[in-house]
């Protein structure tokens, strides 16, 4: 530091790189010469209306014109081994071969499955068989219905949404784990009821989202409650490493993940795969949203 440098607190407008708007309260420590003829640099403390220029760990998005909101968690970029090993208890053949997957960009995933309240706010309809309970996951929606919901939601000005790819879904479900479930192997199925609504504890119906334990990344009901549609066509895995794998170019069935209220515990494992035609519906089929991190 120069011998005659002095400091001065000044209020200064600073613009956010993301929102392009002036930050609302900026105080800068100006560093300059003895008479402040030249200010060499600023050390600024600011608060920004958009929340800052980087993605937040968690965001809450209000659906305009309604009281419904969408909670989302930032899922970091990274890599994981997709599928289950040959020796995994109660595995199915479609879960292999295991292969390395790299997710190169962070993305937001909904903390909860899409609820009846959210569906009603966007679509103004009530498809659910179990009657209207705002916090229950919407069900009896097919893959095509989900696309209509997303198209309408994307007109609301709160971001660009889509279904997760199958790879994104399993990556987020595992949350860094390599075990049968995000919370461990649970070979005796003694803990699955702490994390999932499934055949033995659901009483034959869906339940309010978020009542069970979350995984390490703060996502609820990744095991059980309703099966969740993914964007992909269902197809056999490749053994080779993949980067941001997309869906096969064509197929007859769309991927479903996570197990539902009517599934046995093996069907709620992280690697378990199911599928259905884009038009099939049922009171055990729902979905979860993904949003870009920008």
C-alpha positions as a Markdown table, in Angstrom:
| # | Residue | x | y | z |
|---|---|---|---|---|
| 1 | Unk | 0.0 | 0.0 | 0.0 |
| 2 | Unk | 1.3 | 3.5 | -0.9 |
| 3 | Unk | 2.5 | 5.6 | 2.0 |
| 4 | Unk | 0.0 | 8.5 | 1.4 |
| 5 | Unk | -3.0 | 6.4 | 0.5 |
| 6 | Unk | -6.2 | 7.3 | 2.3 |
| 7 | Unk | -9.6 | 5.8 | 2.6 |
| 8 | Unk | -13.1 | 7.3 | 2.3 |
| 9 | Unk | -16.6 | 5.7 | 2.4 |
| 10 | Unk | -18.6 | 6.7 | -0.6 |
| 11 | Unk | -22.0 | 5.7 | -1.8 |
| 12 | Unk | -21.7 | 4.5 | -5.3 |
| 13 | Unk | -24.1 | 2.9 | -7.9 |
| 14 | Unk | -23.1 | -0.5 | -9.0 |
| 15 | Unk | -24.9 | -2.6 | -11.6 |
| 16 | Unk | -25.5 | -6.3 | -11.3 |
| 17 | Unk | -24.0 | -8.4 | -14.1 |
| 18 | Unk | -27.1 | -10.6 | -14.1 |
| 19 | Unk | -30.1 | -8.3 | -13.7 |
| 20 | Unk | -28.4 | -5.1 | -15.3 |
| 21 | Unk | -30.1 | -3.1 | -12.6 |
| 22 | Unk | -28.5 | -0.9 | -10.0 |
| 23 | Unk | -27.9 | -2.5 | -6.6 |
| 24 | Unk | -30.1 | -1.0 | -3.9 |
| 25 | Unk | -27.5 | -0.3 | -1.2 |
| 26 | Unk | -23.9 | 0.0 | -2.1 |
| 27 | Unk | -21.2 | 1.5 | 0.2 |
| 28 | Unk | -17.6 | 1.5 | -1.1 |
| 29 | Unk | -14.3 | 2.0 | 0.6 |
| 30 | Unk | -12.5 | 4.3 | -1.8 |
| 31 | Unk | -8.8 | 4.1 | -1.9 |
| 32 | Unk | -6.9 | 7.0 | -3.3 |
| 33 | Unk | -4.3 | 9.7 | -2.9 |
| 34 | Unk | -4.1 | 12.3 | -0.1 |
| 35 | Unk | -6.7 | 14.6 | -1.8 |
| 36 | Unk | -8.7 | 11.8 | -3.5 |
| 37 | Unk | -7.8 | 13.3 | -6.8 |
| 38 | Unk | -7.8 | 9.8 | -8.2 |
| 39 | Unk | -9.6 | 6.8 | -6.7 |
| 40 | Unk | -7.5 | 3.7 | -7.5 |
| 41 | Unk | -10.1 | 1.1 | -6.6 |
| 42 | Unk | -13.2 | 0.4 | -4.5 |
| 43 | Unk | -13.9 | -2.3 | -1.9 |
| 44 | Unk | -17.7 | -2.6 | -2.1 |
| 45 | Unk | -20.3 | -4.1 | 0.1 |
| 46 | Unk | -23.6 | -4.4 | -1.8 |
| 47 | Unk | -26.9 | -6.1 | -1.8 |
| 48 | Unk | -28.5 | -7.0 | -5.1 |
| 49 | Unk | -32.3 | -7.2 | -5.8 |
| 50 | Unk | -31.8 | -10.3 | -8.0 |
| 51 | Unk | -30.0 | -12.1 | -5.2 |
| 52 | Unk | -26.6 | -11.9 | -6.7 |
| 53 | Unk | -24.8 | -12.8 | -9.9 |
| 54 | Unk | -24.4 | -16.5 | -9.2 |
| 55 | Unk | -27.0 | -19.3 | -8.7 |
| 56 | Unk | -28.4 | -19.6 | -5.2 |
| 57 | Unk | -28.4 | -22.9 | -3.4 |
| 58 | Unk | -32.1 | -22.8 | -3.1 |
| 59 | Unk | -34.8 | -20.7 | -4.8 |
| 60 | Unk | -38.5 | -20.2 | -4.2 |
| 61 | Unk | -40.5 | -19.2 | -7.3 |
| 62 | Unk | -44.1 | -17.9 | -6.9 |
| 63 | Unk | -46.4 | -18.8 | -9.7 |
| 64 | Unk | -47.8 | -15.4 | -10.8 |
| 65 | Unk | -51.4 | -14.6 | -9.9 |
| 66 | Unk | -51.6 | -17.4 | -7.4 |
| 67 | Unk | -50.3 | -18.3 | -3.9 |
| 68 | Unk | -48.6 | -21.5 | -5.2 |
| 69 | Unk | -44.8 | -21.6 | -5.2 |
| 70 | Unk | -42.1 | -23.9 | -6.4 |
| 71 | Unk | -39.1 | -24.6 | -4.2 |
| 72 | Unk | -35.9 | -25.7 | -6.0 |
| 73 | Unk | -32.5 | -26.8 | -5.0 |
| 74 | Unk | -29.3 | -26.3 | -7.0 |
| 75 | Unk | -27.8 | -29.6 | -8.0 |
| 76 | Unk | -24.0 | -29.3 | -8.7 |
| 77 | Unk | -22.2 | -30.5 | -11.8 |
| 78 | Unk | -20.3 | -33.7 | -11.2 |
| 79 | Unk | -20.1 | -37.4 | -12.1 |
| 80 | Unk | -21.5 | -40.7 | -10.8 |
| 81 | Unk | -21.8 | -44.3 | -11.6 |
| 82 | Unk | -25.3 | -44.9 | -13.0 |
| 83 | Unk | -27.2 | -48.2 | -12.6 |
| 84 | Unk | -26.8 | -51.0 | -10.1 |
| 85 | Unk | -24.0 | -53.6 | -9.7 |
| 86 | Unk | -24.7 | -57.2 | -10.5 |
| 87 | Unk | -24.5 | -58.2 | -6.8 |
| 88 | Unk | -27.1 | -55.6 | -5.7 |
| 89 | Unk | -29.9 | -57.2 | -3.7 |
| 90 | Unk | -33.2 | -57.3 | -5.5 |
| 91 | Unk | -31.9 | -55.6 | -8.7 |
| 92 | Unk | -33.5 | -55.9 | -12.1 |
| 93 | Unk | -31.6 | -56.7 | -15.3 |
| 94 | Unk | -32.5 | -53.4 | -16.9 |
| 95 | Unk | -30.5 | -51.5 | -14.3 |
| 96 | Unk | -27.2 | -52.4 | -16.0 |
| 97 | Unk | -24.5 | -52.3 | -17.2 |
| 98 | Unk | -23.2 | -49.7 | -14.8 |
| 99 | Unk | -21.5 | -46.8 | -16.5 |
| 100 | Unk | -19.9 | -43.5 | -15.6 |
| 101 | Unk | -21.9 | -40.4 | -16.3 |
| 102 | Unk | -20.7 | -36.8 | -16.2 |
| 103 | Unk | -23.1 | -33.9 | -15.6 |
| 104 | Unk | -21.3 | -30.8 | -16.8 |
| 105 | Unk | -23.7 | -28.1 | -15.8 |
| 106 | Unk | -25.5 | -27.4 | -12.5 |
| 107 | Unk | -29.3 | -27.4 | -12.6 |
| 108 | Unk | -32.2 | -26.7 | -10.3 |
| 109 | Unk | -34.4 | -29.6 | -9.3 |
| 110 | Unk | -37.7 | -29.2 | -7.5 |
| 111 | Unk | -37.5 | -30.0 | -3.8 |
| 112 | Unk | -40.9 | -31.7 | -4.0 |
| 113 | Unk | -42.9 | -33.5 | -6.6 |
| 114 | Unk | -45.4 | -31.3 | -8.4 |
| 115 | Unk | -48.4 | -30.8 | -6.1 |
| 116 | Unk | -52.1 | -30.6 | -6.8 |
| 117 | Unk | -51.9 | -27.0 | -5.8 |
| 118 | Unk | -49.3 | -26.2 | -8.4 |
| 119 | Unk | -51.1 | -28.1 | -11.1 |
| 120 | Unk | -54.4 | -26.3 | -10.3 |
| 121 | Unk | -52.5 | -22.9 | -10.4 |
| 122 | Unk | -51.1 | -23.5 | -13.8 |
| 123 | Unk | -53.7 | -25.7 | -15.6 |
| 124 | Unk | -56.9 | -24.9 | -13.7 |
| 125 | Unk | -57.9 | -28.5 | -13.7 |
| 126 | Unk | -57.8 | -31.3 | -11.1 |
| 127 | Unk | -56.8 | -34.7 | -12.6 |
| 128 | Unk | -56.0 | -36.5 | -9.4 |
| 129 | Unk | -58.1 | -39.6 | -8.4 |
| 130 | Unk | -57.6 | -39.1 | -4.7 |
| 131 | Unk | -59.5 | -35.8 | -4.5 |
| 132 | Unk | -58.0 | -32.4 | -3.8 |
| 133 | Unk | -55.4 | -32.1 | -1.1 |
| 134 | Unk | -53.1 | -29.1 | -2.0 |
| 135 | Unk | -49.9 | -30.6 | -0.7 |
| 136 | Unk | -50.3 | -34.0 | -2.2 |
| 137 | Unk | -48.5 | -34.8 | -5.4 |
| 138 | Unk | -50.6 | -34.5 | -8.5 |
| 139 | Unk | -51.2 | -38.0 | -10.0 |
| 140 | Unk | -53.1 | -39.6 | -12.8 |
| 141 | Unk | -51.1 | -37.5 | -15.3 |
| 142 | Unk | -49.4 | -39.0 | -18.3 |
| 143 | Unk | -46.1 | -37.9 | -20.0 |
| 144 | Unk | -48.0 | -35.7 | -22.5 |
| 145 | Unk | -49.9 | -34.0 | -19.7 |
| 146 | Unk | -46.6 | -33.1 | -18.1 |
| 147 | Unk | -45.4 | -31.5 | -21.3 |
| 148 | Unk | -48.6 | -29.4 | -21.5 |
| 149 | Unk | -48.1 | -28.3 | -17.8 |
| 150 | Unk | -44.5 | -27.3 | -18.5 |
| 151 | Unk | -45.3 | -25.4 | -21.7 |
| 152 | Unk | -47.9 | -23.4 | -19.8 |
| 153 | Unk | -45.6 | -22.8 | -16.8 |
| 154 | Unk | -42.9 | -21.6 | -19.2 |
| 155 | Unk | -45.2 | -18.7 | -20.2 |
| 156 | Unk | -45.3 | -17.4 | -16.6 |
| 157 | Unk | -41.9 | -15.6 | -16.7 |
| 158 | Unk | -40.3 | -17.4 | -13.8 |
| 159 | Unk | -37.8 | -19.5 | -15.8 |
| 160 | Unk | -37.5 | -22.3 | -18.3 |
| 161 | Unk | -38.7 | -25.7 | -16.9 |
| 162 | Unk | -38.6 | -29.3 | -18.2 |
| 163 | Unk | -38.6 | -32.9 | -17.0 |
| 164 | Unk | -35.3 | -34.2 | -15.8 |
| 165 | Unk | -33.3 | -36.6 | -18.0 |
| 166 | Unk | -33.0 | -40.1 | -16.5 |
| 167 | Unk | -29.4 | -39.5 | -15.7 |
| 168 | Unk | -30.1 | -36.2 | -14.0 |
| 169 | Unk | -32.8 | -37.9 | -12.0 |
| 170 | Unk | -30.6 | -40.7 | -10.7 |
| 171 | Unk | -27.7 | -38.3 | -10.1 |
| 172 | Unk | -30.0 | -36.1 | -7.9 |
| 173 | Unk | -31.6 | -39.0 | -6.2 |
| 174 | Unk | -28.2 | -40.6 | -5.2 |
| 175 | Unk | -26.9 | -37.3 | -4.0 |
| 176 | Unk | -23.4 | -38.7 | -3.9 |
| 177 | Unk | -24.3 | -42.1 | -2.6 |
| 178 | Unk | -23.4 | -45.4 | -4.2 |
| 179 | Unk | -25.8 | -47.6 | -2.1 |
| 180 | Unk | -29.2 | -49.1 | -3.0 |
| 181 | Unk | -30.9 | -46.0 | -1.6 |
| 182 | Unk | -29.7 | -42.5 | -1.0 |
| 183 | Unk | -29.7 | -43.2 | 2.7 |
| 184 | Unk | -27.8 | -46.6 | 2.6 |
| 185 | Unk | -28.3 | -50.2 | 1.5 |
| 186 | Unk | -31.0 | -51.0 | 4.0 |
| 187 | Unk | -30.8 | -54.7 | 3.2 |
| 188 | Unk | -33.5 | -55.5 | 5.8 |
| 189 | Unk | -35.8 | -52.7 | 4.6 |
| 190 | Unk | -35.9 | -51.3 | 8.2 |
| 191 | Unk | -35.2 | -47.6 | 7.2 |
| 192 | Unk | -37.1 | -47.2 | 3.9 |
| 193 | Unk | -40.2 | -46.1 | 5.7 |
| 194 | Unk | -38.4 | -43.1 | 7.1 |
| 195 | Unk | -37.8 | -41.9 | 3.5 |
| 196 | Unk | -40.6 | -43.3 | 1.4 |
| 197 | Unk | -44.3 | -43.8 | 1.1 |
| 198 | Unk | -44.6 | -47.3 | -0.3 |
| 199 | Unk | -46.9 | -50.3 | -0.3 |
| 200 | Unk | -46.5 | -51.2 | 3.4 |
| 201 | Unk | -47.1 | -47.7 | 4.9 |
| 202 | Unk | -49.1 | -45.7 | 2.4 |
| 203 | Unk | -52.6 | -47.0 | 3.2 |
| 204 | Unk | -53.2 | -47.2 | -0.5 |
| 205 | Unk | -52.9 | -43.5 | -1.3 |
| 206 | Unk | -50.5 | -40.6 | -1.9 |
| 207 | Unk | -49.4 | -38.3 | 0.9 |
| 208 | Unk | -48.4 | -34.7 | 1.4 |
| 209 | Unk | -45.0 | -34.1 | -0.1 |
| 210 | Unk | -42.0 | -33.5 | 2.2 |
| 211 | Unk | -43.4 | -35.5 | 5.2 |
| 212 | Unk | -40.5 | -38.1 | 5.0 |
| 213 | Unk | -36.8 | -37.5 | 5.3 |
| 214 | Unk | -34.9 | -35.7 | 2.5 |
| 215 | Unk | -31.8 | -37.0 | 0.8 |
| 216 | Unk | -28.4 | -35.4 | 1.4 |
| 217 | Unk | -29.1 | -32.7 | -1.3 |
| 218 | Unk | -32.4 | -31.7 | 0.3 |
| 219 | Unk | -34.8 | -33.4 | -2.1 |
| 220 | Unk | -37.9 | -35.1 | -0.7 |
| 221 | Unk | -39.9 | -38.2 | -1.9 |
| 222 | Unk | -37.2 | -39.3 | -4.4 |
| 223 | Unk | -38.1 | -42.8 | -3.1 |
| 224 | Unk | -41.9 | -43.5 | -3.2 |
| 225 | Unk | -45.1 | -41.5 | -3.1 |
| 226 | Unk | -45.5 | -41.3 | -6.9 |
| 227 | Unk | -43.5 | -42.6 | -9.8 |
| 228 | Unk | -41.9 | -39.7 | -11.6 |
| 229 | Unk | -41.8 | -39.1 | -15.4 |
| 230 | Unk | -38.4 | -38.4 | -17.0 |
| 231 | Unk | -37.8 | -36.9 | -20.4 |
| 232 | Unk | -36.1 | -39.9 | -21.9 |
| 233 | Unk | -37.4 | -42.7 | -24.1 |
| 234 | Unk | -36.7 | -46.0 | -22.3 |
| 235 | Unk | -33.8 | -47.9 | -23.7 |
| 236 | Unk | -31.0 | -50.3 | -22.8 |
| 237 | Unk | -27.9 | -48.8 | -21.1 |
| 238 | Unk | -24.6 | -48.6 | -22.9 |
| 239 | Unk | -21.5 | -49.7 | -20.9 |
| 240 | Unk | -19.4 | -46.7 | -22.1 |
| 241 | Unk | -18.8 | -43.5 | -20.2 |
| 242 | Unk | -21.3 | -40.7 | -21.1 |
| 243 | Unk | -21.4 | -36.9 | -20.8 |
| 244 | Unk | -24.8 | -35.3 | -20.3 |
| 245 | Unk | -26.6 | -38.2 | -21.9 |
| 246 | Unk | -29.7 | -37.3 | -23.7 |
| 247 | Unk | -32.6 | -39.5 | -24.6 |
| 248 | Unk | -32.7 | -42.1 | -27.4 |
| 249 | Unk | -34.0 | -40.7 | -30.6 |
| 250 | Unk | -37.1 | -42.8 | -30.5 |
| 251 | Unk | -39.0 | -45.4 | -28.6 |
| 252 | Unk | -42.3 | -46.7 | -27.4 |
| 253 | Unk | -42.1 | -46.0 | -23.6 |
| 254 | Unk | -41.0 | -43.0 | -21.5 |
| 255 | Unk | -38.9 | -43.6 | -18.3 |
| 256 | Unk | -40.4 | -43.5 | -14.9 |
| 257 | Unk | -38.3 | -43.4 | -11.7 |
| 258 | Unk | -38.5 | -43.5 | -7.9 |
| 259 | Unk | -41.3 | -45.9 | -7.1 |
| 260 | Unk | -44.7 | -45.0 | -5.8 |
| 261 | Unk | -47.1 | -45.5 | -2.9 |
| 262 | Unk | -48.1 | -48.9 | -4.3 |
| 263 | Unk | -44.6 | -50.2 | -4.9 |
| 264 | Unk | -42.6 | -52.7 | -2.8 |
| 265 | Unk | -39.3 | -51.5 | -1.3 |
| 266 | Unk | -37.1 | -52.9 | -4.2 |
| 267 | Unk | -39.1 | -50.7 | -6.6 |
| 268 | Unk | -38.1 | -47.6 | -4.7 |
| 269 | Unk | -34.3 | -48.0 | -5.0 |
| 270 | Unk | -32.1 | -45.3 | -6.6 |
| 271 | Unk | -31.3 | -47.5 | -9.7 |
| 272 | Unk | -34.8 | -48.9 | -10.3 |
| 273 | Unk | -36.2 | -48.2 | -13.7 |
| 274 | Unk | -39.8 | -48.3 | -14.9 |
| 275 | Unk | -41.6 | -47.1 | -18.0 |
| 276 | Unk | -44.9 | -46.3 | -19.6 |
| 277 | Unk | -46.3 | -45.1 | -22.9 |
| 278 | Unk | -46.6 | -41.3 | -23.1 |
| 279 | Unk | -50.4 | -41.6 | -22.9 |
| 280 | Unk | -50.7 | -44.1 | -20.0 |
| 281 | Unk | -52.2 | -42.7 | -16.8 |
| 282 | Unk | -52.6 | -43.9 | -13.2 |
| 283 | Unk | -53.1 | -42.8 | -9.6 |
| 284 | Unk | -49.4 | -43.6 | -9.0 |
| 285 | Unk | -47.9 | -41.4 | -11.8 |
| 286 | Unk | -46.6 | -37.9 | -11.2 |
| 287 | Unk | -43.5 | -35.8 | -11.9 |
| 288 | Unk | -40.9 | -33.4 | -10.7 |
| 289 | Unk | -39.5 | -30.2 | -12.4 |
| 290 | Unk | -36.0 | -29.2 | -13.5 |
| 291 | Unk | -35.1 | -25.6 | -14.3 |
| 292 | Unk | -31.9 | -24.2 | -15.8 |
| 293 | Unk | -29.5 | -22.6 | -13.3 |
| 294 | Unk | -29.2 | -19.3 | -15.2 |
